[in-house]
Amino acid sequence: MKNLKFGAIALSALLVFSSCNMNNTTKGGLIGGGGGALLGGIVGNLIGGNAGGTVLGAAIGGAIGTGAGVLIGKKMDKAKAAAQAVANAQVTDWTDANGLQGVKVTFDSGILFASGSSTLQQSAKNSLNQFANNVLKPNADIAVAIQGHTDNTGFKGVTSAEENASRNQALSLQRAQAVQYYLTSLGVTPTQIRTVEGLGQMAPIADNSTAAGKQQNRRVEVYLYASEAMINAANNGTLQ
């Protein structure tokens, strides 16, 4: 057990320090042969995962082989490249519950919505059209999770910190749902979108005491990760 833990930590460190120069195909091969959920948890804590801490992934653990990891990595590399061409999208890698590489696509809420609103602006619809047609629909076996986030700005006339936090949570959920509904209206299969959450002000990625930090914290994040069907196809060598 001691050797297993050491090996997992060593491999995790390798992924951390080389991730900038390693595409998802390479990382998928390393992770796929590296111990499934145990390694995924270590790697996820070090180099990836979503700010809200929600565990995303099919969570089938050690059933993922090295070859399957490579196939999934190739698929994610293609999805990432397509997402990088979407207007107003910030695209990064992240690691799911199985230690497999996924893709995180972040949209600034200021681009998606007017202040205090959950109604999508036209520029947002243009970006989401590209995202639906060029990323999600051609990759229907990739699972999707949507999370809405806000800064910690209070609402006019509300003095209770708890009430402001509750309202921010509700607004973030409404915004995440607005993105969900629009994507499905464009033909994205509803079952492809596995979870929709509003995390409000609970998961900042920048300093809420500055205007620039607040702007970064107002966002909708879309996580792309391997579905169980994709993992099974990869294990069978049939994933395209």
Disulfide bonds with the S-S distance in Angstrom:
none
